[in-house]
């Protein structure tokens, strides 16, 4: 079988006995373009796939993946095994379909004259005739710079904003019975007296534990 050479090494061959199709990938973003299916004229003829079962698992592991095609040494060997059971007529169809697929896919890629990469339309700067790695799109860079500046301004503003205005120190409740710090429980840590909300004897308002004067009327508790 003759070795097929692609305009772009990054492609996968998904051809079967029924027909031929290929996917070519962008060297930058790895986005793929799948060519139209070309039906085989020798489909179901005698002799097809006599030895395909021996390499089905190995061939299946590379189908549709980036960077494994006829152009790679390892990929070429495996693909040769995958199609070893095909007839000469099928191989001739395969090569013709591959050439047709390249002509179709080439119109969706651009070769950067500086880095020699094949890139898709999304990674191509038509004004500079270079890929966006070598000639970034001005509008994209300006928008990205504005977004970065906005995020920095927001963070700087947030850092200067005072959010908590209360006191950080912890206040201890005073036991109304023994007059000592009672802790944070329902009962005094020293004398065991209940630390419920004391009521003002004059107005009946509830006050915090340990309060000596009513917060409502100012009367002595």
C-alpha positions, 0 to 999 in steps of 0.5 A: 500500500502506498503511503499517503501524505497529507497537507496537515499531519494532524488528521484522523482516518475514519474510513470503513469498508463502506466508504471514506471520511477524514478529520483534519485538526487545527494545530492551535486549538485542535478544532477538527473539520470532518470531510464529507463521506465518500461511498466506496464503489467496491463495498461488500465485494469479496475479500474485504476485512479478511484480516481486519479482526486481528487489528480492530482493537488497535485501530479503534484506539486511534480513530478520531484522535488528534495527531495520529494519521498516516503521516505519523510513523506509528499511526501509519503502521497501525493504519496499514494493518487496519486496512491490510484486508482490503482489495487493491481496488479499495486502496485505490479508492481510499487514496483518491478519496484522501486526495479529494478530502484534502482539497476540501479541508484545505479551504478551511485552514490557513498555513502561518508563514512564520510558525508553519502551523495550519490553523482554522479561521478562529485562529487566523488574523486575516489582516496580518496573514499570520496566526493569532499567536504571531499576530494577535487580533487587536480587538480581542487583546483590547477586550481582554485587557479591559476585562483584566483591568475591570477585575483589578479595579473591582478587587481594589475597591473591595479591599478598601471597603469596610464591611464589618463595623461591629466590635470584635472583642467578646463580651462576657455575661455577668451573673445577676446572683454572684456578680462574676463572669458567668460564661456563655452557658445557660447557667453561671459557671461560678454559682450555677444560677440560671442565666435567663433574661431578667425582667425589669421589676418596674416595666417588665421588659426583658434585659440581657443577663447581668444588666443592672439597669433596664434598657427600656425604662432605666430602672434598677434591676 
